[in-house]
Amino acid sequence: MSFSSASVKKISISTASDFRCGTATSVATDTTEAVHDCLDILGSELVESATWVLAFYTEAHNPDCIAESVKLAGLESCFQGSSSCRSIMNEEGVWGNNSPAFGLFVISDPEGAYGVGGAEIGDSPRKAAAAALEQALENSGRPDETPSLVWISSAPGMEEGLLKGIAEVVGTRVPVAGGSSADNNIAGQWSQIAGHNTYEDGVVVTVLFPTVETSLAFHSGYDPTAHNGTVTEAEGRKIISIDGKPASEVYNQWSGGRFSKWVAEGGNILAESALAPLGYKVDDIGGVDHFTLTHPANMDTDGSLRMFAEIATGTKLVMMESEREQLVDRAEHVAASARQACLNPNSPVLGGVVVYCAGCMLTVDEMLPQVVQKINHALDGDPFLGTFTFGEQGCHLAQENAHGNLMISVVLFRDSEII
């Protein structure tokens, strides 16, 4: 697999405002050195005027060292970080491949407002997210205003409750985007950072009031098959039955017997199910159905399926399908959709953030550099920072915010006054 191995940067400047943004990455093995590399590359002018700093990094980097380095640089009040599975990416390539990688996306927007907040999730994801969001609003200096966007990073496992907590504070009309922190081997080595605070089981949010327009898209790279059924019993992230039959048996039948071994013995099916997940319809836009996906993780010997997202009883599920090439191509489509989703689709892209599911990343494998090429084609090579997550959060055009799996989320910052 071919991966990049040097630090790079890309900076965009809005001609309609004082908004600037840039990316930098480092593959230095020492955490402090990696942070300093990126800050040096971006330059003192951008760093010293930064109003939001977003970091993605692999599990080899120590979050406490990151937080300390950020504090010494005077950036803790506007810093958010989240770990990524095995690699990160930006417009120059893919960084890491199961080795240390660190990246920054920095915004300088003197007339805008940005606030970061964090909290331990504990036994109430809803309360934790609400507390983190209220803290972020207070830190933004606009506690009684509605932000343009909420960016979320959290430990995986309780995303639905976190979204409910956010909705309690700002309602359901504010788009939420982001992704769940990840590690290399689903071993709990993920982390989140809010300023000088680090978490293993936390939720971190930024509220954004930018002076430029934001546009976003949230899609998957999968197509529906003819196989579908209704969930007749479910508990949280466990599907017990579909159409009155054991869920694992139904899923195995839909797949043509691909999971017969696990129906009998139980076990982890993440890799085997990555190209055949389950989905439920959320939008019908222009005659095209849009789905949110959920990734089957385990088959239990009692016939149930354990998922990476909650599924309610009564949900109509469809078995989805894809191929590696389709997952590569889809990244360009989602980036292009985000580019079209604004008042003036021709307005220049200043920069963006990309969330790409770790399950899809592991599936495309050595084709991952092509994902960067596809995104660059859609964004004309403008700066972006990307992470590989264990869950994706985004907003469908006709629906409220959702948590899904095997999804792609793209948020872009646009020079909206340019015609």
N, C-alpha and C positions, 0 to 999 in steps of 0.2 A: 504494500500500500504506500502511495506517495503522499507525504505530508510536508507542509512548510516547516522551516526550522530557524527562522530569524524574525526579529521584531520589525514591525512595519507600522505605518500610520496613514490615515486619510482624514482630512479635515474639510468640512463644508461650511461656507459662510453665506447667510441669507443677505441678499441685497435689499430686502424689504424691512429688515429690522436688525438689531444687534445680536440676533440668534446665531450661535455657532455650535457645531458639534464635531466630534472626531472619535476615531477608534485607534487603539494601540494594543499590541499583543506581545507576549514574551514567553519563551520556552526555558528560561533560566530555572534551574532546579531549586535554588534558594528562594524562599518566598519573599523576603524583604527585597532581594535583588530584582525579582520579577516585577514587584510593584514599582520600584524606582525606575526600572527600565521603561515601563509604560508612561510614567509621569514625565520622564525626561524626553521621551519621543514626542509626546503631545505638546510639550513646551510650556514654559512658565506663564505665558499670556493666557492660554486657554485654561490651564490648571488653576491659576490664582483667581480666575473669575468664574470658576465652575459653580453651577447651581444644581446639577444632578450628576452623580457619578455612579454608574452601574458596572459591577464586576461579575464576570463568570470565570470559574477556575475549576481545575480538576482536583480530585480528593487528595493528591499528593501535597497540596499547599495547605498550610496551617491557617485556619480562619483567624485565630488570635493574633498571629503575626501580621496578617493582612490588616486587621483592624488597628493594630498599633502603628503600622506604617502609614495608614490613612490619617490617623490622628496626628501624627507628627507632621504630616503634610498640610494640616489644617482643613481637611475635607470631611471630617466625621459627621458634621451636621447634615450633609447632603449625600451620604454614601449608603448604597445598598449592594449586597453581594449574595451570590447563590452558587453552589457547586454544580458541576456539569458532569455527565457520564463520559469518561474516557478522553474527551476532546472538547474543544471549542472551535468556533469558526468566525472569520470576518471576511471582508471583501477580497483579502489577499490570499485566503486559503484556509486549510484545516490545520489545527495546532494540537499536538499532544499525541493521540493514538496510545492511550493507556499510560502516558507519561506526563510529567508536570507541564501545565499550560495555564496561562493567566491572561485575561483580556479586560480592557476598559472601554466603555462607551461614555463619553463625557459631553455634557451640554453646558454651554454658557448662554444664559438668557436673562440679562440684567433686569428687564422689565417684566419677566414672568415670575412665577412662584412655584416652588417645589418643596415638599416636606416628606421626610422619611420617618416611619414609626415601626416598632417591632414589639413582639410579645411571645412568651412561651405559650404553646397551644394548650398544654395541660389537659384537663378533662372536659373543657368546653371550647371547641374550635370557634363557635359563633361568638362567644364573649371575647376570645383572644383577638380575633380579626377586628371586631368592633373597637377594642381598646387600641390596637395598633393603628387603625385608621384615624381615630380621634386624635391620637398623638401626632400622626403625620399631618393632619389638618392644622393642628395647633402650631407645629413646627414650620408650616408653610406661611404662616402669618395671615391666612385666610380661613379661619375656623368656621365661619358661617356661610361660606360660599361653596358652590358645587364645582368640583374639578372637571377638567376635560377628560381625564383618564386616570385610572388607578392601575399601577403595576404591582403585581404580587409575586412573591417568592415564598415558598413554604416547604416544610417537611411533607413528604408524600403520605397519603392515607386518609386525610380528613378534609379534602378540598371542598366538598359540598357544603359542609358546615361553615367553613371559612367564607365562602361566597354569601351565605345567608347573613353572616355577621356584617359584611361590607354593605349589603343591601339595607340592613337596618339603619345604617348611618347615612348613606347617600342615595338610597333608593335603587331601583333596578334599571334606571335609564342611563346611568353613568357606565360607560364600557370599562370592563376589567380585562386585563391581559397579563400574561405571564406564564410561569411554569413551575412545576414542583422540583425541588432540589434533587440531585441524583448523585450516585457514586459509581464506581466501576463495576461492582458485582452484586448489587442489591444486598449489601451487608450492613447498612445503616451508617455508612461513613459520610453521609451528606451533611451539609451545614448551610446556615443562613447568617447574614451579617446586616445589622442596622447601626451605622455609625461605629461606636466602640463596643457595641454589644454583639456577642456571637451566640448562636443557637444550634442545637442539633435537632430539636423538635419545636421549631419556632415558625412564626409567620411574620414576614416583613413586607411592608407596602410603601409605595411612594404615591403621593397625590401630585398630579401635574396640572399646572395652569400655564401652559406655554403661550408665547406671543405668536407662534405660528400654528398652522392647522395640523391636526393629527388625523391619520386615516389608518384603518386596520382591516384585516381579513383573518378568518378562522375556518379552516377547511381540513379535510383529510384527502389522502391520495388513493381512496378505495371506491369501488363501485358496488352497488347492491346486486345480490344474486336473486334467484327465484325462491330461495329457501327463507321462510319466515314463520313466525309463530308468536303467541301471546304468553307473557310470563304469568303463570297462574299461582306461583308462590315464590316470594323472595324475602330475604332479610338483609338489609344493608347492601353489602357488596357480594352477597351470596345468592345465586339463582338456584332455587331448589327444584322447580319444575317449569316446563314449557308445554303448553297445551295439555296439562295434566299428566305429563310423562317426565321421568327424571331428566333434568336439564342436560347432563353430560351425555346421556344416550341420544337425545335429540340432536345436540350439536355434532356428535360423532356421525350420526346418520346424514346430516346436512353436508358434512365434509367428505362423504364417500368412504367412511371407515378409517379416516386418517388417525383417529385418536382411540382406536379399539384397545390398544395396550393400556392406556391410562384409565379407560372406563373400568377395566378389571382391577387394576393395581393402584390407581390414584397417582398423583404426582404433579410436578411442575410442567406446564405446557406452553410457557411463554414463547419460547423460540418457535415451536411448531405452529402456534396460532397467530403469529405475527402477520401472515399474509391472508388470514381468514378470520378476522375479528367479528364481533357483533356490533350492530349499529341500530340507532333509532332515528326516525325522521324528525327534523326540527323545522325545516324551512321548505317552501316550494316557491322558488323565485324564478320568474320567467319560464315556468314549466319545467325547471330543473330541481330535482329533490336534493336537499342538503341533509347530511346526517352527522350526528355526534357518535363517536365510536367508543366502545369499551373493550378492553383487552382481556380475554380469558387467561387467568394466571395459573389456576390449579383445578384439577379434577379430584373430587373426594370420592372415596369408596361408597359413600351413601348416595351417589348419583348427582350431587350438586356441583355447580360450577362456581369458583371463586374468581371475582373480577377485580379490575383496578379502578372501578367507579361504581357508584350506587345505582341499582336498577330497581324501580318500583314495580310492585305487582300490578298487572294490567298493561305494562309496556309492550308494544308490538316490536319485536326484535327481528332484524334481518341479518343473515350472514353476508358479510361483505367480502370482497376479494380484491387483490392487487398483485402486481409483479414488481420486482426490484426497479426496473426501468421506469415504471409508472410513479414510484415513490420519488425517484430522482426528478422526473419531469414536473411533478406536482409542486415542488418548491417554487419553480418559476411561475406557475399558474397562481399560487397564493400570493406571491409578491406582486404580480401584475394586478390581481384583484384588489390588493391593498392600495395600489397606485391609482386605480380607477375609483375607489370609494371616497371621493372628496368632492368639494364644490367645483373645483377646476382640475380635472384629471391631467391636464397638461402642465400643472404647476410643478416646478422642480422639486425633486426629492433631496432633502438635506442630509438625511441619515435615518437609520432605523434599527430595530431590534427584532431578531428572528428566534422563535422557539420551535425546535424540531424534535419530535419524540425520539427518545433514546432507543425504543424498540424499532423504529424505522431506521435509525442510524445504524444499529447493529445488523439490520437486515440488508441494507444496501452495501455495507462493508467497504470494500476497496473502491466502490463507485462514489464514495462521499465527496471527493474533490469536485465531481461533476455537479453535485448539489450547489456548491459555491458558484460554479460557472453559470448555472441556471439562474440563480438569484441575481448575480451580477448582470446577466442579460436583461432581466426585468427592471433592474434599478440603475442601469447604465453605469455600473461600477461605483455608485455612491456608497459612502461608508455604512456598514452595519456590523453589529456584533451578534453572534448566535450561540445558543446553548442547546444541550441535548438533555431532555428532562424525563422524569418519571410520571408525568401528568401535565396536561396543557389546559390553560384557562383562556377563554376568549369570548367574543360576543358575535353571535350570528346576526345577520342583517335584520331579521324579522322576529328575533327572540331575545330574551334576556341572557345574561352571562351564564356560561356553562363550563363544567369541567369534563374533559374527555381524555381519551388515550389515542395514541397513534395519529395525533393531529399536528398541524402546522399553524403557527400563529405569527403574523407579521404586523408590526406597528411602525408607521412611517411618520416623519416630521416633514412638513411641506411648506415651501415658500409661497404661501397662498396668495400673496398680493401681486405675484408675477403673472401676467396674462400672455 
